[in-house]
Amino acid sequence: MKHFRNILIGLICTATSLFVDGFAAAEPKAESKETPALKHDEVGLKVKGLVCSFCAQGIRKNVSKLNFVDTKKSQKGVMVDEKNGYFVVSLKSGKIPVWKDLFAAVVNAGFDVTEGQSLSDGKIVIHMPGAKK
């Protein structure tokens, strides 16, 4: 029942977004699909179905429960960009993210993760859901 509710809310948010966009100016929008720059104590995730602030709230609630997330930071350590389907998680000092748990928290919120990103020696490392590591 919980997943049905999340799907229904997602559909309502999507329909509302499409309806509002239909009344937007005729000028083409310059959409930024670039992901924000990560810091050494952050990880990022790309998520399908993230379209509104209500969606962001569901993800923030689940992800902030993980023991490696620094909930003392702004927005409980989970900054969400619903326009680009991306969010950044702040990590507690010295903690390493458990990708399996992070992906599961997003899926339990009713969304699909397409990839995770972290920094290693200044370079972005891609983490895929279901990949063994």
C-alpha positions, 0 to 999 in steps of 0.5 A: 500500500505504501508503494501505491501511495508513492506511485500515486503521489508521483503521478499527481506531481508529474501531471501537475508539472506537465500541466503547469509547463503547458502554460509556461512561456513559449521560449525554450528552457535551458535545462541544466542536466549537469550534476553539482560538484561533489565535495570529499564528504559528499556522495550524489545519486541520480534518481528516476521519478523525482519531480517535486518537493514532496518526492524530495521529502520522502527521499530525505526522510529515508536517507537521513535515517542511515548512520553515515549521513550527517543530519546536522547539516542543512536539510538533514544532510540530503540536498535534493534537486528535483528538477534534475532528478539528483540529490547530494548526501553529506557524510559524517566525518570519517564515515564511508557510505554503504551503497547497498543501504543508500540505494535501498533507502531510495527504492523504499521511498518509491524511486529508482536509482540510476547511479551513485557518484563519489569522489576518489582522489579528486575523480568521480567514481560511478556506483551502479545499483546491483553492482557487487562491491 
